Amino acid sequence: MTKEENHRKYFNNLRIILRSKLETLDYYEQTIRLQELQKRANVKVFLKTPIFYFLRSILYLPTYILKYFDKMLDKFYLIKLRSEVDILRIEIKQIQKQRWIRLPK
């Protein structure tokens, strides 16, 4: 394979990876939005039945702690994905510039 073919494959692979990262980023953004909506729904349930909600919260405390860490992990992945997408976009732009600014042989 020539160097030019390797660059094309690399460029195409970067674009494919970027698309998949954007899909994953969209998934995590929707997941966090859903978690916010669930939080608002929990507040409504608490206002309707505070005693039952409090007793249930005590019973499910270990599960809530695990869910809290899971939410924090989702937020971490969201931040990580955003930075990966930014870096992939920068890399793709640099490759595109190199394609157009190439000097003749």
HELIX and SHEET records of a PDB file:
HELIX    1   1 LYS A    3  LYS A   48  1                                  46    
HELIX    2   2 PRO A   50  LEU A   59  1                                  10    
HELIX    3   3 LEU A   61  ILE A  101  1                                  41    
END                                                                             
